Amino acid sequence: MRAAVVPSAGDARLELRDLPLPEPVRGQARVKVEACGVCHSDVLTVQNIWPGLSFPRAPGHEVAGTIDALGPDTDGWKVGERIGVGWHGGHDGTCDRCRRGDFITCRNLQIPGISYDGGYQQFMVTPVVGMARIPDALTAVEAAPLMCAGITTFNSLRNSDARAGDLVAILGIGGLGHLAVQYAAKMGFRTAAIARGSDKEQLARSLGAAHYIDSSRADVAAELQRLGGAKLVLSTVTAADAMEPVFGGLGVDGELLVVGASFAPLPVNTAAMIGARQSIQAWPSGTSADSEDAMNFSAQTGVRAMVETMPLERAQDAYDRMLSGAARFRMVLTI
């Protein structure tokens, strides 16, 4: 089979290789990959940022395909079923988090493309506990980006304290944000989109935003307060300095919910937060069952990622385009 792998710890590039077909063992399935999203988190593998990585390693945790083979004594699944695999690619089932049923915070979480070879290849082996069934209404290319970008935004919104009718603002209209606006609108939130430049307004409104705030020209906090104060601001950006201006726009009991990763510190005026009972929270993606919920909701309501596709042979080009920010909005490898 063909695979795009990071050759070594100090070699931050993707190399096409011919590899032997992997064989599943008990509790595993071999998946014939049809599509794999290229996520910004793939830099953790390509740039050797995640601790304890081993190489060569095929990245990819936005996988859509079909079950090609099952390990022995693996019940509940059938060869030929359409499945996806996301950030939650398995858990140990024994740690304190798993014993409480919180598998996404497993102390030994298995992540495709990090813990084992991911979807940048024609076939991959994965624990069946990490697999989610893809509804018939979604193609593999449509399903793939929902396995990370989709579930992360969908799951964070539905687990927040915001309720239908509340003002919910989406900070950033990119790979995560363009999905978050759709989900927020479909969930019944009074949705505001925040981005730099007036050129994104038409897109944001077409995705379901009732309000648009150009952060390069307007006072974001003042505009949110003019709308009544945000119950929730979902931050999909990866820059801490872009998050800071929204704090003043939170209402009483308002929350900044972070799903876009930034390594920079976030300055916070805690005195202002105390008086209005405001909070900051971060959110990971979710389990395979959450992925099924995200896909079923998307199929039912028409939420779709805007994608650009490239074949596996152009994995490096797809990764570079994602990293440059030029992609509109998710890159998907077709296998």
Secondary structure in CASP SS format (residue, H / E / C, confidence):
PFRMAT SS
TARGET T0000
AUTHOR 0000-0000-0000
METHOD secondary structure of the structure
MODEL  1
M C 1.00
R E 1.00
A E 1.00
A E 1.00
V E 1.00
V E 1.00
P C 1.00
S E 1.00
A C 1.00
G C 1.00
D E 1.00
A C 1.00
R C 1.00
L C 1.00
E E 1.00
L E 1.00
R E 1.00
D E 1.00
L C 1.00
P C 1.00
L C 1.00
P C 1.00
E C 1.00
P C 1.00
V C 1.00
R C 1.00
G C 1.00
Q E 1.00
A E 1.00
R E 1.00
V E 1.00
K E 1.00
V E 1.00
E E 1.00
A E 1.00
C E 1.00
G E 1.00
V E 1.00
C C 1.00
H H 1.00
S H 1.00
D H 1.00
V H 1.00
L H 1.00
T H 1.00
V H 1.00
Q C 1.00
N C 1.00
I C 1.00
W C 1.00
P C 1.00
G C 1.00
L C 1.00
S C 1.00
F C 1.00
P C 1.00
R E 1.00
A C 1.00
P C 1.00
G C 1.00
H C 1.00
E C 1.00
V E 1.00
A E 1.00
G E 1.00
T E 1.00
I E 1.00
D E 1.00
A E 1.00
L E 1.00
G C 1.00
P C 1.00
D C 1.00
T C 1.00
D C 1.00
G C 1.00
W C 1.00
K C 1.00
V C 1.00
G C 1.00
E C 1.00
R E 1.00
I E 1.00
G E 1.00
V E 1.00
G C 1.00
W C 1.00
H C 1.00
G C 1.00
G C 1.00
H C 1.00
D C 1.00
G C 1.00
T C 1.00
C C 1.00
D H 1.00
R H 1.00
C H 1.00
R H 1.00
R C 1.00
G C 1.00
D C 1.00
F H 1.00
I H 1.00
T H 1.00
C C 1.00
R C 1.00
N C 1.00
L C 1.00
Q C 1.00
I C 1.00
P E 1.00
G C 1.00
I C 1.00
S C 1.00
Y E 1.00
D C 1.00
G C 1.00
G C 1.00
Y C 1.00
Q E 1.00
Q C 1.00
F E 1.00
M E 1.00
V E 1.00
T E 1.00
P E 1.00
V H 1.00
V H 1.00
G H 1.00
M E 1.00
A E 1.00
R E 1.00
I C 1.00
P C 1.00
D C 1.00
A C 1.00
L C 1.00
T C 1.00
A H 1.00
V H 1.00
E H 1.00
A H 1.00
A H 1.00
P H 1.00
L H 1.00
M H 1.00
C C 1.00
A H 1.00
G H 1.00
I H 1.00
T H 1.00
T H 1.00
F H 1.00
N H 1.00
S H 1.00
L H 1.00
R H 1.00
N C 1.00
S C 1.00
D C 1.00
A C 1.00
R C 1.00
A C 1.00
G C 1.00
D C 1.00
L E 1.00
V E 1.00
A E 1.00
I E 1.00
L E 1.00
G C 1.00
I C 1.00
G C 1.00
G C 1.00
L C 1.00
G H 1.00
H H 1.00
L H 1.00
A H 1.00
V H 1.00
Q H 1.00
Y H 1.00
A H 1.00
A H 1.00
K H 1.00
M C 1.00
G C 1.00
F C 1.00
R E 1.00
T E 1.00
A E 1.00
A E 1.00
I E 1.00
A E 1.00
R C 1.00
G C 1.00
S H 1.00
D H 1.00
K H 1.00
E H 1.00
Q H 1.00
L H 1.00
A H 1.00
R H 1.00
S H 1.00
L H 1.00
G C 1.00
A C 1.00
A C 1.00
H E 1.00
Y E 1.00
I E 1.00
D E 1.00
S C 1.00
S C 1.00
R C 1.00
A C 1.00
D C 1.00
V H 1.00
A H 1.00
A H 1.00
E H 1.00
L H 1.00
Q H 1.00
R H 1.00
L C 1.00
G C 1.00
G C 1.00
A E 1.00
K E 1.00
L E 1.00
V E 1.00
L E 1.00
S E 1.00
T C 1.00
V C 1.00
T C 1.00
A C 1.00
A H 1.00
D H 1.00
A H 1.00
M H 1.00
E H 1.00
P H 1.00
V H 1.00
F H 1.00
G H 1.00
G H 1.00
L E 1.00
G E 1.00
V E 1.00
D E 1.00
G E 1.00
E E 1.00
L E 1.00
L E 1.00
V E 1.00
V C 1.00
G C 1.00
A C 1.00
S C 1.00
F C 1.00
A C 1.00
P C 1.00
L C 1.00
P C 1.00
V C 1.00
N C 1.00
T H 1.00
A H 1.00
A H 1.00
M H 1.00
I H 1.00
G H 1.00
A C 1.00
R C 1.00
Q C 1.00
S E 1.00
I E 1.00
Q E 1.00
A E 1.00
W C 1.00
P C 1.00
S C 1.00
G C 1.00
T C 1.00
S H 1.00
A H 1.00
D H 1.00
S H 1.00
E H 1.00
D H 1.00
A H 1.00
M H 1.00
N H 1.00
F H 1.00
S H 1.00
A H 1.00
Q H 1.00
T H 1.00
G C 1.00
V C 1.00
R C 1.00
A C 1.00
M C 1.00
V E 1.00
E E 1.00
T E 1.00
M E 1.00
P E 1.00
L H 1.00
E H 1.00
R H 1.00
A H 1.00
Q H 1.00
D H 1.00
A H 1.00
Y H 1.00
D H 1.00
R H 1.00
M H 1.00
L H 1.00
S H 1.00
G C 1.00
A C 1.00
A C 1.00
R C 1.00
F C 1.00
R E 1.00
M E 1.00
V E 1.00
L E 1.00
T E 1.00
I C 1.00
END
